[in-house]
Amino acid sequence: MKIAVVGCGAVGSYYGAKLCRAGQETHFLLRSDYETVCRQGVLIRSLEGDFRVRPRGARLPEQIGLADLVLVALKTTANHQFPALVPPLVGPQTAVVNLQNGLGNESLLAALVGAEKVLGGLCFVCLNRVAPGVVAHTAHGRIELGEYQRPPARRTHALAALFQSAGVPCAVVENLERAHWEKLVWNIPFNGLGVAGAAGYEAVLAGGLKDSGVARSSLPTDRLLGEPRWRQLLRELMDEVIAAANALGFPIPASFADLQVSRTLCMGAYKASTLLDFECGRPLELESLFLEPLRQAQSAGVPTPRLAALCAVLAELDS
């Protein structure tokens, strides 16, 4: 297959590199890393074994042309670039798989290229981009793949098989929106509290900063789980997300929170992507990861005081 990767940070580079190593014709749409990747390829430092690949690099989508498969892995703060980056890659038979976090991203792509072309892939993986063209893979790696607003089709299973042939565990999900809410059970507390911890525990409870002198400290996953008051707050956020999902018609059992905690214990001092963005001074992915889930919970009449307070603190820190 001819595969185009749009957004070659940690997620795009990792899965693109796996497909490239499996022999697929893989094109990376690059910005700052263009020279480095063209010169030395992409290095994946992985617990499964390090490897280097040399995908084809391009600065513009027109240099790639129409692809069979487009992987979209941009930060959601760059979604305004969709119109320039994605349509030149999409032909009548192209599948566009969105690998972004949060809610509402597939609908933006569907408006541009047609809903029938769009799928979502939820990535359960611990990755960090540690240098230009270098990604560290420290845990997990599976993808859950689903069709946008449709049940799975033959192509869904074919694409899952493509990932599996590249060494990526990939399962097909019946309901993509429910899968998004399941992932939010992890993403909202661990990404959100990792950043909001810089404001302090009391600020998170109150839903606002106590003062303007916020020290940019970090709360990786081991601290969130290891300190009782943060762990309690984390579980309360998980419960709110699960309640919202159930009210919206996406049944998730309460025990799902325990599963997420157990999966996280093996990660060690892992810094979630939103925390890394905050520490580097980059914009936070507020809209899709936090604000849209809050709006949907409120529209369903679900009380979410912890989520509302978290969103308020994150908005202040982001500004």
N, C-alpha and C positions, 0 to 999 in steps of 0.2 A: 504494500500500500504506500501511497504518497501521503505523508503526515506532516502537517504544519503545526508548530507549537507557538502559540501567542502568549507571551508572558513567561520569560525564561528565568524566573527566580528559582527558589528551592523546589517547589512542586513541579513546575513545568520542566525544569532541567532534569529532575530525577526520573519522572515517568517518560519523558522524551528520550533520555539516555537509555533507559531499559528497552524501549522499542527499537532504538537505533542499534543497540547491541544484538538484538534478535534478528537483524537483517532488513528492517523496514527502511524505506527511503524517507529520512527524517530531516525536516528543515526547521531551524530555529530562527524566529523573528526576533532580532536582537537590537538593543540600544547600546548601553554603556559597555556591555561585555563583548561587543562584536569583534574587536581586534583580538582580544584574548582567546575567544573561542575559535576564531578562524586560525589562529596561530598554534594553539596547543590542545584544542578540543575541550571536552567537559570531563572533569574528574569527579567521580562519585566515591566518597569515602564511606564505606558501608560496613555494618556489623556482619553482613553476609559475604563480605569480600570486596575490596576496592576494584574499580575498573575505570577505564578511560575510553571515551568514544569520540568520534569526529563527525558530528552532524554537519549538514550544509547550513551555512549562515547567510542571513539576508538582513538588510536594513529596512526594506520596504516590502509589504505583502505582494506588490506587483512583481517583485523579483522571484517570488515563489510560484505564483500562479495558482490555478485551481488545484485543490487537494481532495483526496478521498476522505480524509479525516482531519478535522481541526480540533486541537486541544486548546481550550482557553483557560489560562492560569494566571491572568493578570490580578493584581490587587484590585479589590472592588472600588477603591478610590480612583482608579483609572478607567472606570466603565464608560466615561464620556468619550474614550478613544475607540470604542467599538465600531462606530460607523466608518472610520478610516482604516481600521486594521482587519476587520473580519470579512466584510462582503467581497473584497477582491480574491479571497481564497475559496469562495463557496460556489460550487456549480450545482446542477440539478440533482446529482446523486451524492453530494457531500454530506457527511454526518458531522455535526458540531457538538462536541462534548465539553460542557462547562465544568471545570474543576474548582470553581470558586466556593468560598464559604458563604453561608447565610441564605437569606430569602430574596427573591425578586430578580436574580441575575438572569435566569433562563428566559424570563418574560421579555427582558430587554433584547436578548439575542433573537428571540422568536419574532419580535417586531421588525428586525432588520433582515433576516434571512428566511423566515417562514417557520412556523411552529413545527412542521413535520420533519424539519432537519435537526431539531435540537434535542439533546439528551443532557442529563446531569450525571456527574461522577463525584461521589463523596469520598474523599481521601482520608483514610485513617492511618496516619503516618507521622513520625517525628523526624523532621528535616530542618536544617538550617543552611542557608547560603553563607559560607564562611569566607569566601574570597571570589573575585571574578572567575567564573567558570568552575567553581569548586563547591560541592554540596556535601554536607555531612548527614548521613542517614543513621540514626541511632536506635530506632525501634519501629515495629509494625510496618505497614506498607500496603494494606489491602484497599481496594476500591469497591464501592457499591454503585452499580450503574443502573440508571432508570430512564425511561422515556419521559419527555415533558408533556404532561397532561394526557398521557396515553398509557395503556398497559404495555408490557414488554412485547417486542416483535422479533422476527427472525434476526434482524440486524443487531438487536440488542444482545442476543446470545452470541452472535458472530463477533461483535466487538469485545465482549467479555472473554471469548476464547482467544482473541488477539492479545489482550493483556496477559492472560494466563500463559500463553506461549512465550511471552517475554519475561516470565518469572514474577509476575505481579498477581497476587491473589485477587480475584475479581468475582463478585457475586451480582446477580441480576435481582433488582428489587421490583416488587409489584407496584408500589406507590412511591414515586420520587418525593412528593411533598412530605409524606410521613417520614421518609428517610432523612430529609433535611431537619425536621424537628427532632429526630433522634440524635442527630449530630449536634444540634444546638444545646442539648442537655449537657454535653461536654464543653462546647465552645464558649457559651455565654459565661459560665462561672470561671473556667480556667483562664480564658483570654481576658475576660473583664476584670476579675479580681487581681490577676497578675499585674495589670496596669494600675488599677484603682488603689492597690496597696501603697503606691507612692504617696497618696494623699493621707493615708492612715486609716485605721479601723473605724474610728469615730466618724470621720468624714463620710465613709461609705454608708454607715448606718443613717447619718443625717441627710445624705443626698446632696452634699455640697462641701466645698473646700473650706477649711477653717481659716486659712490665710493664703497669701499669694506666694509664700516662700516654700513651694513644694520641692522636696529633694527627690530626684529621680532614682529611687531605689527599685529593686525588683523583688517580685514574689514568684519564683519558679514553682513548679508543681509540687516539689517535695516540701516546701515551706507551707504551701496552702493546705496540704494534707497533714503536715506534721504539727501545726499549731492549732490547738482545739478551737479557738474562736473563729479563725479563718475557715477551718473545716466545717464548722457548724453553718457559717454563712454560705459557704459553697453548697452544702446540702439543701439549704432553704431556697437558693436560686434554682437548683436542679428540680426541686419539687414544684416551683412556680412554672417552670418551662414545661414539665410533664403535665401539669394541670391545664395549661393553655393548649397544648397539643390535643389532649383528650376532648376539651370543649370544642375545638375546631374540627373534630371528627377524625383525628389521627391517633388511635389508641396506643398508648405506651404504658406499660405496667410500672408501678412505683418501684419495683425491684430493679428497673433499668438503671437507676442511679447507682446502686451498689455495683453493678457490672462496670459502669464507667470508672468508678473509683478503683476497682481492682485492676482494670486495664492500665490505669495511670501510675500505679505504685511501682511498676517496673521501669518507668521512664527516668527515674532519678531526678536530678535538678534540671528538668526540661523547661525551657523558656518558650511559651507559645508565641505564635507569629505576631499577635497584637502587641505583646510585651516588647518584642524585638523592635517593632516599628516605633514604639514610644521611646525606647532608649536611644534610638538613632534619630529622633526628631522628625520622623515621617508622619504624615496624616494617619489617623486611625480608621479602621474599617467600621465606622459607627453605623452607617445606614443599614446595611444588609445583615450585620451580625447582631445588632442590639436594638436599633430604633424600629425597624420593621417588625421584628418579633414582638416588641412591646405594643406597637399599634394593633397588631392582630390579636394579642391577648386581651387588650382593652376592648376591642370590638366584640370579642366573645364574652365580655362581662366577667373575666377572671381577675380577681385581685392579685396584683403583682407589685407589692410595695418594695421588695428587695430589687427587682429588676428596674423599676422606675428610678429608685435612688442610685443604682449603679449607672444607669444611662446619664443621669444628671452629672455625676462626678466625672464620668468619661468625657462628656461634652466640655466640661470646664477644663480638664487636663488637655484635651485636644486643642482647645483654643489658645 
